[in-house]
Amino acid sequence: MGALRAALATLAVISASGAAFAQAEFRVYEDHPRIFLEKGRLERLRRDVDRQSLRWQTLAGIVSGGRSFDEQPLVDALRFQAEGSAEAGQRAVRWAVARAGDGIGTAADLRLAALVYDWCHGLFEESQLLAVRDAMAAAIAELLPRAGIGPGLIRAAILASIALAGDWDGSEAALATLLSTHWRREVAPALAEGRLSDDAADLIATMEAALVVRHNLERDPLAADGGTIRSLAHCRLLSYYPVDIDTPQGRMRRPSRFGADEQAARDQAPLDRIAEMLLVAYEANLREFQFVQGWIRDEAYLSRSSLLAPYEFLWVNPYLPGLTAESSPLVAYDKIRGRLFGRSRWDGPSMWLGYSDGRLEILEGGELSATDSMGGLPPVYFPNAVAVPMRPPARVTLSWEPRREEAPESVRVYLIGLRGGETYGLRIGGREARLIEAGAGGVAVVHSDPGVPKRDRIDFRRKVRLEVKPTLKPTRPGRRAPSLLR
């Protein structure tokens, strides 16, 4: 009890110092349940139970088979809301009360306690509700003054503060600190720089927090991310190798960021799938996200694992139309991270290319090759694009041989392997040289289509020579680099 009193005393100080922030913008007006289960989604889940949808049958089959879940309290509370199982709800309540008695000491426990408190709120006896409330409040109070708590703890504390709104006077001040300090200092910069896409757990935490904040506080913490989430969705499908991982619970797509480490890919693939579900839950109208919706709706990849089955049921909306992967682009460029992905086709065996952080990978014929050296590598062609590895000064001849008459009119040329932020001179054929600047990751893009000025168009029905050289550095302060190649 001494630790609890100390934590609550600390929170009282924080609440007082954050009074200026504790205004209506951080006040929650929604009734329980207010985390994830907004009215439309809850109605859909209950309808899926009545109709015995495929994903509900999968979840119910694991329950009836006696298998335990990775997040059993979440499943019990979800069953209470979706199918009205008071027995499952009471089991979740007992877990929360027992956890409160032991002290809530991890981000995972705080998140699950928040979900149970919110989803099973009406099942708690008053003494149970007070015990869980105080334990959650103490956990929030303990982490608020700390620096660098990370997306997982920020998410858990946001969910807990929203679950406790109306029952705990410190909710508004806590949300003010979490969003105005922790999110702004930690999550927002990571979003703007695209770093969150490298860790599925952090991405899940960020998306869950954003969804709950947007629904309950009518503010979108992702609105100022500089297009990172949209860029992430744009690249998502192509960031996987064109090979699958077979597991007893179903097929999984293999993320490319782990290279040849198949075990790491197996461990992280389920989290990547949950992250994709959350991307669609966040935005379902834009074209990039509609491709992701079609991607996760593919029943060939429906998972029967005890980790994924609850999220398949919770997040995948079978009534929401999506666009199939087969109709999506074959090349995706992430200008925020300087990453490039492409594949030769969607159906059947496919050559795949991935370029990220200066490293080029190519998977073809079941063989994966990787290199950090771009010098002397041949261009890699796609139907409407070509990736050109470069180590300037360099010259390369581009051609859609042997059938140049089928060369596309609209083409993107991706020069990869440059130095990010550096300026280069580019000469196309015999034309006058011009300056280009390499973006993040050392990628520069040259595009040719009917919409660009005639002098910049590239006719790929014939051979085209590209020449790239670094610009000369000024010999004295204030002198400008030459704009043309010599």
Disulfide bonds with the S-S distance in Angstrom:
none
